[in-house]
Amino acid sequence: MRKELPLLITTVFGLLMVFGRWFWLGQLWGIESITDQWIIISNGFAVAIGVVNLTQLHGRNVQRRREHWPYSLVLIVAMYGYMAIALYETVEGPTATWLYDGLFTPIGSAMFALIAFYITSAAYRVFRVRTREATVLMICAVITMLGMAPIGEVLISGWHSVAEWGMDVPVSAAFRGITIGARLGFMATAMRIILGLERAHLGGYGAS
């Protein structure tokens, strides 16, 4: 019963989502708006569980003085401090807005700036020409990078247009193909979960 009940709930609500979004009668009855409200409520519970989990995990790190425990302390103080400020004056309040705009946004920008160095390192390893595929990848990357940079247009007139065409046509076509494949895989997994064939989220594996 410990697995059958969650499986039944998953199947029922999965079918309700499909019926409310894809069928005219479900839209007429307003099932989609009801399930959207349920999703918001479940997200709230998920956030609450995440807060409790983080508190337990990092609280133990601080209590036992594990390696890098000051970072855990900073996380706990920041999480509960911002939560208290947001509850007191809402997330649109001046203090909460200042903390978000003055701390979170610059930290995010710094993280993205650091990612550029990792991308450069990965590109160096990828562009070592050892196979035909790596050669094609390197040629396409050089054409695109030089075409998007101002120096490319200075070297060869019209290079920017060639790079733009490559981004708009072949790259977009490949990306859409990957997206279609990912969506089909998502639909197949969702159907397996609704039909009870996939039970990994219940602690089991396969259709047993």
SELUMPA-163341 format. One record per residue (C-alpha): residue in one letter; x, y, z; residue number from 1. Coordinates in Angstrom, 3 decimals. Example, Ala and Ser with C-alpha at 12.3 -4.5 7.8 and 13.67 -1.06 7.14 Angstrom:
SELUMPA-163341
code->A, X->12.300, Y->-4.500, Z->7.800, pos->1
code->S, X->13.670, Y->-1.060, Z->7.140, pos->2
***
This chain:
SELUMPA-163341
code->M, X->0.000, Y->0.000, Z->0.000, pos->1
code->R, X->2.966, Y->2.300, Z->0.560, pos->2
code->K, X->3.686, Y->2.235, Z->-3.187, pos->3
code->E, X->0.208, Y->1.609, Z->-4.567, pos->4
code->L, X->-1.314, Y->4.775, Z->-3.058, pos->5
code->P, X->1.333, Y->7.195, Z->-4.424, pos->6
code->L, X->1.107, Y->5.382, Z->-7.766, pos->7
code->L, X->-2.683, Y->5.819, Z->-7.816, pos->8
code->I, X->-2.394, Y->9.511, Z->-6.922, pos->9
code->T, X->0.225, Y->10.045, Z->-9.647, pos->10
code->T, X->-1.940, Y->8.314, Z->-12.260, pos->11
code->V, X->-5.145, Y->10.166, Z->-11.326, pos->12
code->F, X->-3.571, Y->13.608, Z->-11.276, pos->13
code->G, X->-1.546, Y->12.899, Z->-14.417, pos->14
code->L, X->-4.730, Y->11.986, Z->-16.292, pos->15
code->L, X->-6.437, Y->15.098, Z->-14.890, pos->16
code->M, X->-3.604, Y->17.263, Z->-16.250, pos->17
code->V, X->-3.876, Y->15.653, Z->-19.683, pos->18
code->F, X->-7.673, Y->15.909, Z->-19.709, pos->19
code->G, X->-7.673, Y->19.532, Z->-18.564, pos->20
code->R, X->-5.064, Y->20.763, Z->-21.047, pos->21
code->W, X->-5.722, Y->18.729, Z->-24.190, pos->22
code->F, X->-9.468, Y->18.092, Z->-24.205, pos->23
code->W, X->-12.211, Y->20.615, Z->-24.866, pos->24
code->L, X->-14.472, Y->19.314, Z->-22.104, pos->25
code->G, X->-11.687, Y->19.615, Z->-19.553, pos->26
code->Q, X->-11.091, Y->23.224, Z->-20.579, pos->27
code->L, X->-14.829, Y->23.908, Z->-20.359, pos->28
code->W, X->-14.926, Y->22.611, Z->-16.795, pos->29
code->G, X->-11.890, Y->24.721, Z->-15.850, pos->30
code->I, X->-9.777, Y->21.739, Z->-14.817, pos->31
code->E, X->-6.617, Y->23.368, Z->-16.136, pos->32
code->S, X->-6.950, Y->26.399, Z->-13.834, pos->33
code->I, X->-7.634, Y->24.117, Z->-10.868, pos->34
code->T, X->-4.591, Y->21.942, Z->-11.550, pos->35
code->D, X->-2.464, Y->25.092, Z->-11.989, pos->36
code->Q, X->-3.490, Y->26.166, Z->-8.486, pos->37
code->W, X->-2.600, Y->22.711, Z->-7.176, pos->38
code->I, X->0.832, Y->23.021, Z->-8.807, pos->39
code->I, X->1.431, Y->26.355, Z->-7.051, pos->40
code->I, X->0.425, Y->24.817, Z->-3.711, pos->41
code->S, X->2.634, Y->21.757, Z->-4.262, pos->42
code->N, X->5.548, Y->24.047, Z->-5.187, pos->43
code->G, X->5.073, Y->25.839, Z->-1.873, pos->44
code->F, X->5.256, Y->22.532, Z->0.006, pos->45
code->A, X->8.342, Y->21.569, Z->-2.030, pos->46
code->V, X->10.060, Y->24.834, Z->-1.059, pos->47
code->A, X->9.163, Y->24.242, Z->2.601, pos->48
code->I, X->10.620, Y->20.732, Z->2.450, pos->49
code->G, X->13.744, Y->22.130, Z->0.791, pos->50
code->V, X->14.176, Y->24.712, Z->3.574, pos->51
code->V, X->13.869, Y->22.009, Z->6.234, pos->52
code->N, X->16.289, Y->19.746, Z->4.377, pos->53
code->L, X->18.882, Y->22.506, Z->3.939, pos->54
code->T, X->18.551, Y->23.480, Z->7.589, pos->55
code->Q, X->19.139, Y->19.918, Z->8.770, pos->56
code->L, X->22.050, Y->19.281, Z->6.400, pos->57
code->H, X->23.944, Y->22.529, Z->6.939, pos->58
code->G, X->22.979, Y->22.708, Z->10.596, pos->59
code->R, X->24.807, Y->19.415, Z->11.145, pos->60
code->N, X->27.800, Y->20.787, Z->9.255, pos->61
code->V, X->27.932, Y->23.794, Z->11.574, pos->62
code->Q, X->27.272, Y->21.760, Z->14.709, pos->63
code->R, X->30.008, Y->19.209, Z->13.978, pos->64
code->R, X->32.443, Y->21.775, Z->12.550, pos->65
code->R, X->32.890, Y->19.856, Z->9.343, pos->66
code->E, X->35.106, Y->21.080, Z->6.516, pos->67
code->H, X->33.913, Y->24.421, Z->5.056, pos->68
code->W, X->31.285, Y->24.753, Z->7.805, pos->69
code->P, X->31.422, Y->28.609, Z->7.699, pos->70
code->Y, X->29.846, Y->28.436, Z->4.244, pos->71
code->S, X->26.984, Y->26.424, Z->5.701, pos->72
code->L, X->26.556, Y->29.050, Z->8.406, pos->73
code->V, X->26.453, Y->31.830, Z->5.802, pos->74
code->L, X->23.809, Y->29.910, Z->3.831, pos->75
code->I, X->21.582, Y->29.421, Z->6.896, pos->76
code->V, X->21.893, Y->33.054, Z->8.002, pos->77
code->A, X->21.227, Y->34.360, Z->4.482, pos->78
code->M, X->18.252, Y->32.035, Z->3.931, pos->79
code->Y, X->16.460, Y->32.789, Z->7.188, pos->80
code->G, X->17.505, Y->36.436, Z->7.223, pos->81
code->Y, X->16.083, Y->37.138, Z->3.785, pos->82
code->M, X->13.004, Y->35.079, Z->4.634, pos->83
code->A, X->12.379, Y->37.173, Z->7.759, pos->84
code->I, X->12.833, Y->40.444, Z->5.844, pos->85
code->A, X->10.541, Y->39.291, Z->3.028, pos->86
code->L, X->7.854, Y->38.194, Z->5.491, pos->87
code->Y, X->8.087, Y->41.532, Z->7.306, pos->88
code->E, X->7.950, Y->43.856, Z->4.304, pos->89
code->T, X->7.180, Y->41.446, Z->1.355, pos->90
code->V, X->9.676, Y->40.699, Z->-1.411, pos->91
code->E, X->8.877, Y->44.058, Z->-3.025, pos->92
code->G, X->9.977, Y->45.959, Z->0.082, pos->93
code->P, X->12.977, Y->48.319, Z->-0.029, pos->94
code->T, X->15.324, Y->46.196, Z->2.072, pos->95
code->A, X->14.487, Y->42.934, Z->0.317, pos->96
code->T, X->14.819, Y->44.619, Z->-3.081, pos->97
code->W, X->18.160, Y->46.173, Z->-2.115, pos->98
code->L, X->19.516, Y->42.845, Z->-0.913, pos->99
code->Y, X->18.420, Y->41.109, Z->-4.119, pos->100
code->D, X->19.628, Y->43.810, Z->-6.507, pos->101
code->G, X->22.768, Y->44.657, Z->-4.552, pos->102
code->L, X->23.959, Y->41.146, Z->-3.707, pos->103
code->F, X->22.275, Y->38.420, Z->-5.722, pos->104
code->T, X->22.464, Y->40.119, Z->-9.124, pos->105
code->P, X->26.210, Y->41.004, Z->-8.923, pos->106
code->I, X->27.046, Y->37.546, Z->-7.582, pos->107
code->G, X->25.139, Y->35.995, Z->-10.492, pos->108
code->S, X->27.023, Y->38.195, Z->-12.947, pos->109
code->A, X->30.344, Y->37.182, Z->-11.372, pos->110
code->M, X->29.409, Y->33.501, Z->-11.641, pos->111
code->F, X->28.558, Y->33.880, Z->-15.325, pos->112
code->A, X->31.851, Y->35.713, Z->-15.863, pos->113
code->L, X->33.751, Y->32.811, Z->-14.285, pos->114
code->I, X->31.862, Y->30.339, Z->-16.459, pos->115
code->A, X->33.408, Y->32.009, Z->-19.523, pos->116
code->F, X->36.857, Y->30.760, Z->-18.442, pos->117
code->Y, X->35.560, Y->27.200, Z->-18.034, pos->118
code->I, X->33.945, Y->27.408, Z->-21.469, pos->119
code->T, X->37.241, Y->28.587, Z->-22.943, pos->120
code->S, X->39.086, Y->25.687, Z->-21.304, pos->121
code->A, X->36.491, Y->23.194, Z->-22.561, pos->122
code->A, X->36.638, Y->24.677, Z->-26.058, pos->123
code->Y, X->40.412, Y->24.286, Z->-26.104, pos->124
code->R, X->40.099, Y->20.590, Z->-25.265, pos->125
code->V, X->37.312, Y->20.040, Z->-27.800, pos->126
code->F, X->39.040, Y->21.854, Z->-30.648, pos->127
code->R, X->42.109, Y->19.630, Z->-30.585, pos->128
code->V, X->41.697, Y->18.169, Z->-34.052, pos->129
code->R, X->41.851, Y->14.402, Z->-33.821, pos->130
code->T, X->38.825, Y->13.296, Z->-35.828, pos->131
code->R, X->36.873, Y->14.551, Z->-38.819, pos->132
code->E, X->33.988, Y->15.545, Z->-36.577, pos->133
code->A, X->36.316, Y->17.680, Z->-34.434, pos->134
code->T, X->37.658, Y->19.317, Z->-37.607, pos->135
code->V, X->34.161, Y->20.243, Z->-38.787, pos->136
code->L, X->33.311, Y->21.560, Z->-35.319, pos->137
code->M, X->36.436, Y->23.703, Z->-35.231, pos->138
code->I, X->35.822, Y->25.171, Z->-38.709, pos->139
code->C, X->32.208, Y->26.038, Z->-37.860, pos->140
code->A, X->33.237, Y->27.568, Z->-34.530, pos->141
code->V, X->35.950, Y->29.718, Z->-36.142, pos->142
code->I, X->33.560, Y->30.951, Z->-38.830, pos->143
code->T, X->30.904, Y->31.788, Z->-36.250, pos->144
code->M, X->33.207, Y->33.463, Z->-33.733, pos->145
code->L, X->35.001, Y->35.587, Z->-36.296, pos->146
code->G, X->31.731, Y->36.440, Z->-38.015, pos->147
code->M, X->30.148, Y->37.618, Z->-34.780, pos->148
code->A, X->33.231, Y->39.599, Z->-33.730, pos->149
code->P, X->33.872, Y->43.033, Z->-35.299, pos->150
code->I, X->37.257, Y->41.890, Z->-36.645, pos->151
code->G, X->35.580, Y->39.339, Z->-38.915, pos->152
code->E, X->33.744, Y->41.988, Z->-40.915, pos->153
code->V, X->36.978, Y->43.972, Z->-41.205, pos->154
code->L, X->38.905, Y->40.987, Z->-42.560, pos->155
code->I, X->36.264, Y->39.790, Z->-45.029, pos->156
code->S, X->33.237, Y->41.836, Z->-46.036, pos->157
code->G, X->30.010, Y->39.894, Z->-45.564, pos->158
code->W, X->31.473, Y->37.416, Z->-43.077, pos->159
code->H, X->28.975, Y->38.543, Z->-40.447, pos->160
code->S, X->26.080, Y->37.667, Z->-42.759, pos->161
code->V, X->27.500, Y->34.169, Z->-43.297, pos->162
code->A, X->27.844, Y->33.609, Z->-39.538, pos->163
code->E, X->24.333, Y->34.947, Z->-38.956, pos->164
code->W, X->22.932, Y->32.587, Z->-41.596, pos->165
code->G, X->24.709, Y->29.687, Z->-39.905, pos->166
code->M, X->23.163, Y->30.611, Z->-36.543, pos->167
code->D, X->19.679, Y->31.160, Z->-37.981, pos->168
code->V, X->19.411, Y->28.151, Z->-40.318, pos->169
code->P, X->21.615, Y->25.068, Z->-39.574, pos->170
code->V, X->21.993, Y->25.734, Z->-35.836, pos->171
code->S, X->18.299, Y->26.506, Z->-35.371, pos->172
code->A, X->17.337, Y->23.414, Z->-37.358, pos->173
code->A, X->19.592, Y->21.169, Z->-35.263, pos->174
code->F, X->18.393, Y->22.758, Z->-32.030, pos->175
code->R, X->14.756, Y->22.241, Z->-32.978, pos->176
code->G, X->15.466, Y->18.614, Z->-33.840, pos->177
code->I, X->17.062, Y->18.113, Z->-30.420, pos->178
code->T, X->14.120, Y->19.877, Z->-28.766, pos->179
code->I, X->11.593, Y->17.673, Z->-30.576, pos->180
code->G, X->13.486, Y->14.548, Z->-29.499, pos->181
code->A, X->13.635, Y->15.783, Z->-25.895, pos->182
code->R, X->9.889, Y->16.542, Z->-25.890, pos->183
code->L, X->9.088, Y->13.101, Z->-27.281, pos->184
code->G, X->11.248, Y->11.538, Z->-24.580, pos->185
code->F, X->9.473, Y->13.660, Z->-21.971, pos->186
code->M, X->6.067, Y->12.531, Z->-23.262, pos->187
code->A, X->7.140, Y->8.878, Z->-23.267, pos->188
code->T, X->8.421, Y->9.142, Z->-19.686, pos->189
code->A, X->5.240, Y->10.925, Z->-18.578, pos->190
code->M, X->3.079, Y->8.199, Z->-20.133, pos->191
code->R, X->5.157, Y->5.495, Z->-18.431, pos->192
code->I, X->4.679, Y->7.245, Z->-15.070, pos->193
code->I, X->0.921, Y->7.711, Z->-15.604, pos->194
code->L, X->0.479, Y->4.073, Z->-16.645, pos->195
code->G, X->2.540, Y->2.858, Z->-13.690, pos->196
code->L, X->5.338, Y->1.379, Z->-15.803, pos->197
code->E, X->7.979, Y->3.726, Z->-14.380, pos->198
code->R, X->8.291, Y->3.548, Z->-10.592, pos->199
code->A, X->11.732, Y->5.020, Z->-9.931, pos->200
code->H, X->10.123, Y->8.017, Z->-8.168, pos->201
code->L, X->8.582, Y->5.562, Z->-5.686, pos->202
code->G, X->11.892, Y->4.039, Z->-4.719, pos->203
code->G, X->11.717, Y->1.090, Z->-7.134, pos->204
code->Y, X->13.099, Y->0.539, Z->-10.623, pos->205
code->G, X->11.495, Y->-0.591, Z->-13.816, pos->206
code->A, X->8.006, Y->-2.032, Z->-14.054, pos->207
code->S, X->8.308, Y->-4.517, Z->-11.228, pos->208
***
